[in-house]
Structure formats: C-alpha cells, structure tokens
Amino acid sequence: MDFMIMFFSICSVIGIGILIWFKTKSGKRWLANL
C-alpha cells in the first residue's frame, strides 16, 4: 500500500512539472516542433 501511494505521488509531481513546463516558452516551442 505504501509503495502505491509513493508511486502515485511521484507520478503526480512529474505530471504537474510537465504541465508547468508546457506553459513556458521553451515548452511551447518544443510542442510546435513535434
């Protein structure tokens, strides 16, 4: 149970970090180049 909570927390932090990065200029430029 503790492992699942830890895994979910790590995934949430990574997901939020990516969303914030996509809102920056470098993130938008990277998305445009896809």
JOTA-V111917 format. One record per pair of residues at least 24 apart in sequence whose C-alpha atoms are under 6 Angstrom apart, sorted by sequence separation. I is the first residue (numbers start at 0). GAP is how many residues later the second one is. If there is no record, write none. Layout:
((I,GAP) (I,GAP))
//
This chain:
none
//
